[in-house]
Amino acid sequence: MKTIAEKNYKISSHGNKWNNLNVSIYYDLGGMNYFSGKVEKRGYYFSITPEELSRGFRSYTAYSGGKTLIKEVKRQTKKQDQTMAEMMNELIDRFVPDFCARKGIILEQ
């Protein structure tokens, strides 16, 4: 897994210790995911993960975040990395508001 682009937002959430929302685009070789028992496709993924930042450590709860395949590819290239990084703001606008609403997260921008 190689991170292509990443952003972090301060958040507040009711009933959880989360205080950071990590949003990233990454490239994954795909293959068997032993946590879910499914075979994942090779390509670029968009990931949203609520975390607790405390004393320089990041902690998160398993299965609290989400990811989606943006683009399936045969191999990674610098040009595709650049194209995916340019899509970051569009993907944030598309996925983050709904994710926050479902999880009871408020962005503190």
Summary of the structure (lengths in Angstrom):
residues: 109
radius of gyration: 14.5
end to end distance: 28.6
largest distance: 42.1
contacts: 275
relative contact order: 0.26
helix: 23%
strand: 48%
